[in-house]
Structure formats: structure tokens, C-alpha cells
Amino acid sequence: MGINDVLIPLHSGDVLLASCQDRQLRSYSISGKLLTTVRGTGGEADLQQGSLEKFCLDPSETYAASVCSDRHVYVVEIRSGKCVAAITGIGESATDVEFSEDCRSSVY
């Protein structure tokens, strides 16, 4: 399992979040202990090839938006791992993703 991106959530500075090549989002304690794993893509997407690249959290740290090498952006609820949106039709592979301040849109 390779790690492609890491971030430290603002509201819980004792946890690291990582997007991984096996399409999982993982949280680790600062000491390196694995805390949780959730699927970073949804449903049929898991049948496709690709890995999670960049990701970000919304300001409430409830949702993660993940850029996948399959040219989709997935939005998942972090605690449950439920995919709430899949953004398709991106002509080129997205290289990064961010939520807008009001969380009404994402920029990739």
C-alpha cells in the first residue's frame, strides 16, 4: 500500500489522514498507529483501476474530496465511507481538489 497524499486536519491535530494507492483513505495517530480505513471511492468505481491521488477536507471536516487516477473526483463522508458524489466527465486528470469556502462547489 503506497501513500499518495497526507494532511493533518485543523480540528484534530493529533491525527494524520492519507490517500492511498489502494483507493482507501486512512487515518493514523501521530505515533503511526492505524486508526480507521474508509473506501475513498464509491460503488462501481471500485471495479475500475486507479489510485487516490490528492484529497482535501471540507471546512467542517465531515467530507473528503479525492482525485482518483481514473479521472474522477469522489466525495465521501469520512466517518461512514459513504460516497455522496462522483464527479465525472473531466477531460484531463485533475491534479488537485479543494472545496469552496461555502462548500457549494469543489475546484479541481
WOPE-V750262 format. One record per pair of residues at least 24 apart in sequence whose ideal C-beta (glycine too) atoms are under 10 Angstrom apart, sorted by the first residue. I is the first residue (numbers start at 1). J is the second residue. D is the distance in whole Angstrom. If there is no record, write none. Layout:
i: <I;I>
j: <J;J>
d: <D;D>
This chain:
i: <1;1;1;2;3;3;4;4;4;4;4;4;4;4;5;5;5;5;5;5;5;5;6;7;7;7;7;7;9;9;9;9;10;10;10;11;11;11;11;12;17;17;17;17;17;17;18;18;19;19;19;19;19;19;19;19;19;19;20;20;21;21;21;21;21;22;22;23;23;23;23;23;23;23;23;23;23;24;24;24;25;25;25;25;25;25;25;25;27;36;36;36;37;38;38;38;38;38;38;38;38;38;39;39;39;39;39;39;40;40;40;40;40;40;40;40;40;40;40;41;41;41;41;41;41;41;41;41;41;42;42;42;42;42;42;42;42;42;42;43;43;43;44;44;45;45;45;45;45;45;46;48;50;53;53;53;53;53;54;54;54;54;54;54;55;55;56;56;56;56;56;56;56;57;57;58;58;58;58;58;58;59;59;59;59;59;60;60;62;63;63;63;64;64;65;65;65;65;65;65;65;65;66;66;67;67;67;67;67;67;67;68;68;69;69;73;73;73;73;75;75>
j: <26;37;51;51;28;52;51;52;53;54;55;66;67;69;52;53;54;55;56;66;67;96;55;54;55;56;57;64;57;61;64;78;57;59;61;57;59;60;61;61;55;56;57;61;64;78;52;55;51;52;53;54;55;56;64;66;67;68;51;52;50;51;52;53;69;51;52;48;49;50;51;52;66;68;69;70;74;51;52;81;52;55;64;66;74;76;78;81;78;78;79;81;81;64;76;77;78;79;80;81;82;83;74;76;80;81;82;83;64;65;66;67;68;74;75;76;78;81;83;66;68;70;72;73;74;76;81;83;86;72;74;75;76;81;82;83;84;85;86;74;83;86;83;86;70;72;74;83;86;88;83;72;93;93;94;95;96;97;94;95;96;97;98;108;96;97;96;97;98;99;106;107;108;98;99;98;99;100;101;103;106;99;100;101;102;103;99;103;103;99;103;106;97;99;94;96;97;98;99;106;107;108;94;97;93;94;95;96;97;106;108;93;94;93;94;97;106;107;108;99;106>
d: <8;10;10;8;10;9;6;6;5;7;9;10;9;9;7;7;5;6;9;9;9;9;9;10;7;7;7;9;6;5;10;9;8;9;7;9;10;9;6;7;8;10;7;9;7;8;9;9;8;4;7;7;4;10;8;6;8;9;7;6;9;4;7;9;9;7;8;9;10;7;6;6;9;7;10;9;9;10;7;9;7;7;6;7;10;7;7;8;8;9;8;9;8;8;7;8;7;8;7;3;9;10;9;7;10;5;9;8;7;10;5;10;8;6;10;6;10;8;9;7;6;8;7;10;5;8;10;6;8;10;6;9;7;9;7;2;8;9;6;10;6;8;10;9;7;7;7;7;6;10;10;8;10;8;8;8;8;9;8;7;5;6;9;9;9;7;8;5;5;6;8;10;10;10;8;10;5;9;10;5;9;7;9;7;9;7;10;8;9;8;8;10;9;10;10;10;5;8;6;5;9;8;10;7;8;5;7;7;5;10;6;9;9;7;10;6;7;10;5;9;7>
